[in-house]
Amino acid sequence: MEIRLKLFPPLSDAAGASELNLTLSDKATLKTVVDALVTRFGNRMKQHLFDRSGRIIPSWAVFLNQKIVPLNQPQALEVPVHPQDEVSFILNIAGG
Protein backbone atom coordinates (compact mmCIF):
# COMPACT_ATOMS: atom_id res chain seq x y z
CA MET A 1 0.00 0.00 0.00
CA GLU A 2 1.04 3.59 -0.43
CA ILE A 3 0.73 6.47 2.03
CA ARG A 4 1.51 10.17 1.75
CA LEU A 5 4.13 11.58 4.10
CA LYS A 6 4.63 15.23 5.03
CA LEU A 7 7.89 16.14 6.72
CA PHE A 8 8.89 19.40 8.32
CA PRO A 9 12.43 20.51 9.25
CA PRO A 10 14.74 18.97 10.22
CA LEU A 11 13.23 15.72 8.86
CA SER A 12 12.53 17.30 5.47
CA ASP A 13 16.19 18.33 5.32
CA ALA A 14 17.29 14.76 6.09
CA ALA A 15 14.95 13.37 3.42
CA GLY A 16 15.66 16.08 0.85
CA ALA A 17 11.90 16.60 0.42
CA SER A 18 8.94 17.88 2.39
CA GLU A 19 6.46 15.45 0.85
CA LEU A 20 6.87 11.92 -0.43
CA ASN A 21 5.01 8.68 -0.91
CA LEU A 22 5.97 5.56 1.03
CA THR A 23 5.12 2.04 -0.02
CA LEU A 24 4.44 -0.13 3.02
CA SER A 25 3.12 -3.58 3.87
CA ASP A 26 -0.63 -4.01 4.16
CA LYS A 27 -0.58 -4.23 7.96
CA ALA A 28 1.55 -1.16 8.53
CA THR A 29 1.55 0.95 11.69
CA LEU A 30 3.11 4.27 12.60
CA LYS A 31 6.13 2.28 13.78
CA THR A 32 6.39 0.83 10.27
CA VAL A 33 6.42 4.40 8.92
CA VAL A 34 9.19 5.45 11.33
CA ASP A 35 11.22 2.33 10.53
CA ALA A 36 10.81 2.96 6.78
CA LEU A 37 12.09 6.52 7.18
CA VAL A 38 15.18 5.37 9.05
CA THR A 39 15.82 2.56 6.57
CA ARG A 40 15.45 4.88 3.59
CA PHE A 41 17.33 7.91 4.91
CA GLY A 42 19.73 6.42 7.46
CA ASN A 43 21.44 7.93 10.46
CA ARG A 44 20.66 11.51 9.56
CA MET A 45 16.94 10.74 9.88
CA LYS A 46 17.48 8.61 12.98
CA GLN A 47 19.39 11.33 14.84
CA HIS A 48 16.50 13.77 14.38
CA LEU A 49 13.78 11.29 15.39
CA PHE A 50 15.27 9.46 18.38
CA ASP A 51 16.92 10.39 21.66
CA ARG A 52 20.01 8.60 22.99
CA SER A 53 17.81 5.96 24.64
CA GLY A 54 16.23 5.01 21.34
CA ARG A 55 12.86 6.64 22.05
CA ILE A 56 11.19 9.06 19.68
CA ILE A 57 11.97 12.59 20.82
CA PRO A 58 8.83 13.80 22.65
CA SER A 59 8.74 17.16 20.89
CA TRP A 60 7.66 15.49 17.62
CA ALA A 61 3.98 15.78 16.83
CA VAL A 62 2.66 13.07 14.54
CA PHE A 63 -0.59 13.54 12.68
CA LEU A 64 -2.53 10.79 10.94
CA ASN A 65 -5.00 12.27 8.47
CA GLN A 66 -4.72 15.62 10.27
CA LYS A 67 -5.53 14.15 13.71
CA ILE A 68 -2.78 14.16 16.30
CA VAL A 69 -1.45 10.87 17.60
CA PRO A 70 -0.04 11.52 21.09
CA LEU A 71 3.34 9.79 21.13
CA ASN A 72 3.44 9.92 24.92
CA GLN A 73 0.60 7.36 25.03
CA PRO A 74 1.39 3.64 25.24
CA GLN A 75 0.93 1.86 21.95
CA ALA A 76 0.89 5.13 19.95
CA LEU A 77 3.28 3.68 17.37
CA GLU A 78 1.00 0.67 16.97
CA VAL A 79 -1.76 2.80 15.41
CA PRO A 80 -2.50 1.27 11.99
CA VAL A 81 -2.10 3.18 8.75
CA HIS A 82 -4.19 2.47 5.68
CA PRO A 83 -3.81 3.03 1.93
CA GLN A 84 -3.92 6.71 0.98
CA ASP A 85 -3.47 7.88 4.60
CA GLU A 86 -1.44 11.02 5.22
CA VAL A 87 1.14 11.04 8.01
CA SER A 88 2.81 14.30 9.06
CA PHE A 89 5.77 14.84 11.38
CA ILE A 90 5.99 18.33 12.89
CA LEU A 91 8.49 19.45 15.51
CA ASN A 92 6.79 21.30 18.36
CA ILE A 93 8.80 24.31 19.36
CA ALA A 94 7.99 26.43 22.37
CA GLY A 95 9.66 29.48 23.68
CA GLY A 96 9.17 33.00 24.65
DAFEN-V263316 format. One line per field, one symbol per residue. phi: phi as a letter, one per 40 degrees, with the letter a starting at -180 (. if undefined). psi: psi as a letter, one per 30 degrees, with the letter a starting at -180 (. if undefined). burial: + if it has 9 or more other ideal C-beta (glycine too) atoms within 8 Angstrom, else -. Layout:
# DAFEN-V263316
phi->???
psi->???
burial->???
This chain:
# DAFEN-V263316
phi->.bbbbbbbdccccccgacbabbcbccbcbcccccccccccbgcccdcccbcccgccdcccbbbbfgbcbccccdgdccccbbdgcbbbbbccbbia
psi->lklkkkklkfeeeefglfklkkkllfhlleeeeeeeeeeefaeeeeffekaffgkkkffkkkkjhgkkjjffkkgefgkkllkglkkkjkjkkla.
burial->++++++++--++-++------+-+---+++-+++-+++-++---++-+++-----++--+++++----+-+----++-+-+---+++++++-----
